[in-house]
């Protein structure tokens, strides 16, 4: 009997292909393994656009760094402002004030030789005139006060006693006058003298209370036309002197000429005494 071929030729070919693939697979695997390993270790490929972008970014960073370095190397540091000059205790050259008392000594002053005068001391930055039998005080050792067109400022306080603690004698042209503060029992303010009348009886007479141990700011201004005076912020004297007789009260007060400060049976203290010269007013002008 003839044998029957149960597997056509196509089937045989399929079997042959499978057998060959089984033999070739290990060979192919071994041949591509180095390629796969090399691919795992290689850097990933970047597209031209991303590479260009990265290069541009790096260039920009380098440019900015170079610019910063250049600016740092060549930048001009602003100069620091000059330190302000130290503050002074008086308005000196800028406003023309000249100190007359240094707060340490009687330099530029002398004790006025009134009969029975009290002691004079400089302590704690102030000049203290102690009570005497009648008048006590100090006066300038040199004739350094102008005759007109000037201002005097000082601070004064009553330490003890019941009469004037500041009687300021000053030049007015070729004459002299006194500005009395706290006289005639402690309350009279005025000029001695106008046309022979003293501070208690002429048109400058005013009254004010002066408690002990209180500092009062006193300012005196003398021009060719007027004598003016202030205590603290209040103007106490505004006296025309044109055609008037200006003089001192009778007695030892003349020893204060040309400029002095006295007390009457009272202890007074002074500080911050200073002078300022004024520009002369035009002839006929009233200031």
MILUMDO-871660 format. One record per residue: x, z, y of N, C-alpha, C, CB in turn; residue in three letters. Coordinates in steps of 0.02 Angstrom, whole numbers, plus 50000, padded with zeros to 5 digits. Glycine has a CB too. Example, Ala and Ser with C-alpha at 12.3 -4.5 7.8 and 13.67 -1.06 7.14 Angstrom:
506605039049716506155039049775506605039049835505655045249776ALA
506425035449888506845035749947506455039450002507045028649970SER
***
This chain:
500425000049940500005000050000500445000050061499525006150001UNK
500264996250110500654995850172500525001850216500494989550211UNK
501095004650240501025010650284500725008750351501705014250295UNK
500315013450378499975012250442500385015550498499225015050441UNK
500555011750553500915014550612500435018050657501295008850651UNK
500455024650652499985028650693500195029150765499915035550663UNK
500825027550783501065028250852501265021550878501655033150857UNK
500915018950922501095012550952501765012950986500555010251001UNK
502015007251007502685006951040502705010851106502874999651053UNK
502165010751139502145014551204502235021851193501495013351242UNK
501955024251138502025031351124502745033151109501565033451065UNK
503065028751071503755029851054504195029951118504005024551006UNK
504035025451164504425025351226504345031851265504205019351269UNK
503735034651265503625040851302504025046451273502885042651301UNK
504045046751206504425051951173505165051251188504295051751097UNK
505395045051188506095043951203506275046251273506265036551194UNK
505815044751321505945046751390505985054251397505405044151437UNK
505535057751361505535065051365506175067851336504925067951327UNK
506405064751281507025067151250507605066051297507145063551184UNK
507625060451330508175059051377508155063751437508145051751401UNK
507545065051463507495069651522507735076551504506765069951547UNK
507595078651444507835085351423508575085551420507545087151356UNK
508905079951402509625079851399509935079351469509855074051356UNK
509615075451515509905074251582509795079951631509605067851611UNK
509255083951622509085089151672509655094151684508465092951650UNK
509985096851631510535101451645511095098251683510795104351580UNK
511225091851669511775088351703511645087551777511895081551671UNK
511015085351791510825084451862510845091051899510125081351867UNK
510595096351866510585102951898511275105351917510255108151853UNK
511755104251870512445106251884512745102151940512865105651822UNK
512545095951946512845091751998512595093252067512715084551983UNK
511965095552075511695096752142511775104052164510965094852145UNK
511985108552117512045115552135512535116752192512255119552074UNK
513135113452191513595114552249513295112452315514235110852238UNK
512885106952312512565104652375512075109852402512205098052363UNK
511685112852357511195117952377511545124152407510755120052318UNK
512105126052372512475131852398512775130452466513025133852349UNK
513045124452474513325122652540512805122552594513655115852536UNK
512205120252576511655120152625511445126952647511055116552597UNK
511465132052604511265138852622511755141852671511215143152560UNK
512395140052665512895143052708512975139452774513555143252673UNK
512725133252779512815129352840512375131752896512685122052827UNK
512595130752961512175132553018511595127853022512585132453084UNK
511005130253045510425125853050510535120553104509775129853065UNK
510275114753090510335109353137509865110353194510205102653102UNK
510085108853255509655109453313509525102553340509955113953367UNK
508955101953370508765095453399509175094253462508015095153414UNK
509275088053480509645086553542509365089953603509665079153553UNK
508675090353605508375093353665508535100753671507615092453663UNK
508495104453612508655111553616509385112753630508465115053551UNK
509815108353602510535109053616510685107953689510945104153573UNK
510345102753718510445101353789510205107053832510075094953809UNK
509605110053811509335115653850509805121553849508655117653823UNK
510085122953787510545128653782511155127553825510745129753709UNK
511415121353825512005119853865511875120753939512255112753851UNK
511265118353960511085119054031511035126454052510425115554046UNK
510725130454006510655137554021511325141054026510235141053968UNK
511775139153980512445142153982512805140254046512855140053921UNK
512725133854065513055131554127512795135254188512955124054135UNK
512105136154189511815139754246512065146854250511045139654242UNK
512105150154191512355157054190513065157554215512315159954119UNK
513475152654193514175152554215514235151454290514565147154178UNK
513795146854316513805145554388513615151754428513335139754405UNK
513075155254404512845161354439513385166654438512205164054407UNK
513715167354380514245172354376514815170654423514515172854305UNK
514985164054424515535162054470515345163254542515715154754460UNK
514695161754558514465162754627514495170154646513745160154636UNK
514265174554598514285181654612514995184154622513955185554555UNK
515435181654579516145183654585516425181354652516555180754528UNK
516245175154672516495172554736516235176654794516305165254744UNK
515565178254791515275182154846515585189154850514515182754837UNK
515725191954792516015198554791516715198554819516025201354720UNK
517085193154802517775192754825517825191654900518145187354788UNK
517345187854929517415185754998516895188855045517365178355002UNK
516455193355019515945196355062516265200655115515445200455020UNK
515975200755176516215204955231515825211355232516165201255299UNK
516155216955223515825223355225515675225255297516255228755191UNK
515025226755313514855228555382515245234755404514105229855389UNK
515495234555465515875240255491515415246155502516235238355557UNK
515655252055485515265258055496515245259655570515555263955456UNK
514665261855596514635263655667515105269355683513915265455687UNK
515375269155744515835274355765515455280955770516165272655833UNK
515765286455749515425292955753515255294755825515845298455722UNK
514685297955834514475300055901514945305555926513745302555902UNK
515085305655992515525310856018515205317656011515695309556092UNK
515585322956002515295329555994514895331656055515835334755981UNK
514345335156042513925337456098514295342656138513255340456071UNK
514175342756203514495347656247513965352256274514875344256304UNK
514185358056298513715363056322513465361556392514045369856321UNK
513725356556425513505354956492513445347356501513975357856544UNK
513025345256548512975338156565513555336656611512285336356598UNK
514085333956584514695333256623514715326656660515295333856580UNK
515155322156640515295316156679514705311556687515865312456649UNK
514275310856634513735306056636513255307356694513345306156571UNK
513095313656707512615315156759512935318856818512055319256732UNK
513585319656817513935322356875513975329856881513635319856935UNK
513755333556829513775340856834514485343456821513285344056783UNK
514675348456860515325351656854515215359056840515755350656918UNK
515495361456785515415368556767515815372856816515635369856695UNK
515505378356838515845383156882516015389656846515425384556943UNK
515795390456784515925396556747516045394756674515325401656754UNK
516635396756648516815394756580516535399356527517555394456574UNK
516205404856546515915409456497516415414056465515565405556445UNK
517055413556485517575417556454517965421956503518055413056418UNK
517985419756566518405423356615518115422456685519135420756611UNK
518455425556733518275424756804518685419256836518385431356841UNK
518935414656796519335409156823518925405456877519555404256767UNK
519195404856938518855401656994518425406357034518425396156968UNK
518375412757013517965417757047518395423757067517375419957002UNK
518115427657112518415434057130517865439157142518875433457194UNK
518025445457131517535450757144517475451657220517745457457109UNK
516865451357245516755452057317516855459457336516035449657337UNK
517245460457388517435467257406516905470757450518095467157442UNK
516295471357423515785475357458515975482757452515075473957428UNK
515785486557503515905493757499515495496857443515745497157565UNK
515825500457396515475503857341515195499057289514915507957369UNK
515505493257282515235488357234515305490657162515595481557242UNK
514885488157119514925489657047515435485257012514235488857015UNK
515545486756948516015482956908515735476056890516205486856844UNK
516195471556877516005464756855516345463556788516215459256907UNK
515975461056740516245459856673516015453056647516035465456624UNK
516455449956606516275443756571516255445356497516785437956587UNK
515675444556467515585446056396515005442056368515485453556385UNK
515085439956305514555436256270514335430056309513955440756258UNK
514815426756342514655420556377514285421456443514255416156333UNK
514245427556467513885428756530514295433156577513205432156516UNK
514145432456641514485436356693514005441756715514705431756753UNK
514195448056705513755453656720514005457256782513715458556660UNK
513555458056831513695461656893513335468356888513475457656957UNK
513725473656882513425480356873513215483456939513925484956836UNK
512765488156934512495491556993513035495057033511965496656972UNK
512985494157099513435497657145513035501957193513875492757184UNK
513385504757242513045508957291512535504857330513555512057340UNK
512715498657348512255494057380512365487057352512345494057458UNK
512765482957386512905476257362513475476157311513065471657420UNK
513405471857261513935470357213513905462957198513875474757147UNK
514475459957182514445452757167515115449457159514065449357219UNK
515075442757152515665438557146515595432757194515765435957072UNK
516165429757211516155423857255516705419057233516245425757330UNK
516655412757254517145407857234517825409457265516925400757254UNK
518345408757223519025410157247519285404557292519495411157188UNK
518995398557283519205392757322518615389857360519535387257278UNK
518755386557414518225383357453518085376457423518425382757529UNK
517735376457364517635370257327516905368157323517905370957257UNK
516475371057365515775369357367515645364857427515315375757369UNK
515295359157418515155354757475514735358357528514785348457452UNK
514735355857588514325358757642513615356157640514635357257709UNK
513505350357610512835347557606512815342457549512635344257673UNK
512205340357531512095335457478512385337657412512395328657498UNK
512105343157387512325345657322511755349757290512965350057330UNK
511835351057226511385355457188511795360657150510935351357140UNK
511505366557146511785371957105511255373957054512015378057149UNK
511465374656991511015377156939511345383056905510835371656888UNK
510935387956884511185393556845510595396956811511575398656890UNK
510755401456765510255405756734510425412956752510225404656656UNK
509905416856767510005423756787509475428256755509995424556864UNK
509655434456743509165439256716509305446156746509185439556638UNK
508775449956753508835456956776508965461256714508195459256814UNK
509515465056717509675469556662509395476556675510435469856651UNK
509485478756737509255485456756509215485756832509715491056728UNK
508765490156857508705490956929508045488356955509275487456964UNK
507945489357022507295487757050507315483257111506945493957068UNK
507885479557120507925475157179508195468357157508365478357234UNK
508475464557205508655457757186509265457657139508805453557248UNK
509195453657086509715452957035510105446457044509415453256965UNK
509885442457093510245436257109510125434657183510015430357063UNK
510635435657223510615433657293511165428457302510705439757342UNK
510985422157305511475416657306511605414557377511215410657265UNK
512225415557400512435413357467512785406657462512895418657500UNK
512605401957506512835394957499512925391657568512345390957455UNK
513335386457572513425382957635512855378257651514085379157635UNK
512695377857715512205372957741512525369857803511495376257757UNK
512865364257794513245361557850513795366357870512785359957910UNK
513815368157933514315372957958514065380157956514515371158028UNK
513465381157929513175387857925513115390057852512485388157960UNK
512825396057842512725398657774512035401857770513285403857755UNK
511775402157709511115404957698511115408457630510555399357701UNK
510625412657617510565415957551509875414657522510695423657558UNK
509865413157457509235412557420509155419057381509235406157373UNK
508655423057401508545429757373508005429357319508345434857429UNK
508165432257260507695432157203507575439257180507975427757144UNK
506975441757194506775448457173506965453957221507085449957107UNK
506975452457286507165457557335506585461757359507475454157394UNK
506745466557403506245470857435505775474157384505835466857485UNK
506105477757338505705481257287505615477357223505035482957315UNK
505905471357219505905467657155505485461457151505685472157103UNK
505085459757204504635454157196504685448657248503965456557197UNK
505105449357300505135444357354505625438857337505325447757420UNK
505405432657352505835426757345505825423157412505595422057287UNK
506415420957435506435417157497507145416257523506015420557550UNK
507195413157582507845411757614507975416657670507855404557641UNK
508595418957672508825423257728509445419857759508995430557703UNK
509375417257821508805418257865508625411557897508945423757919UNK
508005410857920507765405057957507575407458027507155401557920UNK
507925404758077507795406658146507825414258155507115404058170UNK
508295417358121508405424558128507945428858086508325426458199UNK
507485425958049507015429758008507235429457935506295427158016UNK
507235435257900507485435357832506955433357781507755442257814UNK
507125433857716506695431257663506035434957658507045431757597UNK
505985440857687505365444557682504875443057739505505451957680UNK
505095438957788504675438157848504655431057876504905442757901UNK
504905425957840504855419157865504405414857820505545415857870UNK
504345408457836503865404357799504055402857727503785397857834UNK
504665404957706504865403857636504675409757591505615402657632UNK
504395415057620504245421057581503735419757526503985426657626UNK
503915421557465503455421257408503565427457365503555414657365UNK
503085428557319503115434357276503075432257203502545439457293UNK
503475435557162503505433857092503725439857052503985427857079UNK
503485440456990503675445956947504295443956906503095447856900UNK
504765448656899505385447356863505505452956811505985446856911UNK
505225452156752505335457256700506065457456679504895455856639UNK
506275463256655506965464056632507105459856570507115471456619UNK
507745458056564507995454556504507665447756491507915458956444UNK
507415444756544507145437956538507585433156578506405437556563UNK
507815427856545508235422956580507805418156621508665419056529UNK
507975417456685507635412856730508115407156748507385416556794UNK
507855401056745508235395256766508145394256841508025388856727UNK
508695393856878508675393456951509045387256973508995399856984UNK
508725383457017509045377457044508975377357119508735370957012UNK
509525375857153509545375557226509795368557246510005381157257UNK
509465365457295509675358957321509735359357396509175353257300UNK
510305356957422510425356957494510575349757515511015361657514UNK
510195347257563510325340657593510355341557669509775335457573UNK
510455336057704510495336557777509815338057808510775330057805UNK
509285336957769508615337857797508265344157771508195331857782UNK
508435346357709508045351757678508475356457636507515348757634UNK
508185362357626508395366857572507805367457524508625374057600UNK
507935366157461507415366557410507665370957353507215359457384UNK
507195374457322507395378957267506825379457217507585385857293UNK
507015380257153506545380857098506735386857055506515374457056UNK
506235390257028506335395256976505945392956916506115402557000UNK
506295391856861506005388456803505735381656828505445392756768UNK
505105380156815504835373656836504455373956901504385370856781UNK
504425379856932504025380756993504465380257056503665387656992UNK
504265375857101504635375257164504435381157209504495368457199UNK
504945384857230504825390757272504985389457345505235396457246UNK
505445384857360505655383457428505665375957439506355386657444UNK
505375373857495505415366857518505435367057594504795362457491UNK
506015368957618506085370657689506475365357728506435377457697UNK
506155362557779506505358057824506985362157867506005354057869UNK
507585359457878508075363057918508255359157981508705364457877UNK
507925353657992508065349658052507825353558113507715342658047UNK
508265354958160508085358658221507985366058210507465355758250UNK
508175368658150508085375858136508765379358135507705376958070UNK
508755385758152509375389658149509435392858079509385395058204UNK
509975391058044510095393757977510665398757982510275387957926UNK
510565404857955511085410057960511005415057904511035413558029UNK
511485419757900511445425157852511135431357884512145426857825UNK
510845435557842510585441957865511175446357887510165445457810UNK
511055450557933511585455057957511825459557900511335459258016UNK
512475461257902512745465657851513325462457813512195467657801UNK
513515465557758514105463457721514015456957681514315468957675UNK
513435454257681513315448357640513775442557659512585446257646UNK
514035442657721514485437257743515115436857700514675438357816UNK
515275442457664515855442457620515775437757561515995449657595UNK
515155435457549515035430657495515205423457513514305431057474UNK
515335422157578515505415357598516145412957563515585414957675UNK
516205406457548515725401057561515165400557508516085394457565UNK
515315403157448514805403257396514895409357353514835396757353UNK
514355413257346514395419257305513715421357279514705424957344UNK
513715425957232513095428557203513155436157203512975425757129UNK
512625439357227512645446657235512005449757209512745448557308UNK
512035456357197511445460357179511405466257227511485462857104UNK
510805469257230510715475157272510465480957228510215473757331UNK
510915485857216510755491657176510415489757110510305496457215UNK
510655484357082510355481657020510905478356978509785476357037UNK
510835478856913511285475356867510975468656848511445479656804UNK
511345463356859511115456656842511625452956801510945452756906UNK
511395448056763511835443956721511735436556738511715445256645UNK
512275432756734512265425656751512595421556695512625424356819UNK
512385415356689512715410756642512555403556662512485412156569UNK
512925398856633512815391656643512775389856717512165389556609UNK
513265392056755513295390456827513635383656835513685395956867UNK
513315379156871513605372456879513405369256944513405367956821UNK
513785364156963513705360757028513655353257017514295362457076UNK
513235350057059513205342757058513175340257130512605340157017UNK
513605335457147513585332457213513075326757215514295329757233UNK
512725326157270512205321057278512445315557325511545324257305UNK
512175309657314512315304257361511995305857428512055297357333UNK
512355304657481512095306257548511505301757564512645305457601UNK
510995304657593510395300857612510555296857675509795305557623UNK
510175291457684510245287457745510065291657806509815281157741UNK
510385290457863510225294257924509485293957940510625291557983UNK
509195299757953508485300157970508035300657910508295294258009UNK
508305299657849507875300057790507755307357771508205296257730UNK
507165308757746506985315457724506965315357648506305317757755UNK
507335319957616507355320057543507175326857518508045317857516UNK
***
